[in-house]
């Protein structure tokens, strides 16, 4: 993928970097480019080889922080989470379990209820 790191600023023609942090440690510094002259839209790409993780982004210009955000990365591209609204009125919350496996049997599910 490309151009996952983006920021829109009111000023054009700036030199913008994006500091990419993982677990509170600076991992990468990416130089951003203005998409088109005078647009104030700056863009850059996650570095090749960046491992999967939830990265903190700090955008800087002239030694000042000008913005921030985060990106969930799977090692090759940005992951977009889709919110799921859970139906909670029928859950037995004292025995609630979250399963991350897809090969669970009906008996295993029934034992959780």
C-alpha angles and dihedrals in degrees: 000000000000141000097023093142109076139162133172116212131180090236125071128205097039128142104239129186128185118215110208116206130189119187090352092304124116105242104167141007113209125194111223126210128213105251093221128358112275095008099110088218110125123190141181140161133252108254119263110257095031106150124229114282149107105277128198113223124207117185115206138186126179092351093306130110108243100173147339145202143140140258129205106217128190095196094269108036146004116282117221114204118214112211114238120204108217122213102231105171093087100041121114094219096189089067100033116145133177115216121202095185124090097203097072117138128230089248091055090051092047090051089060094056 
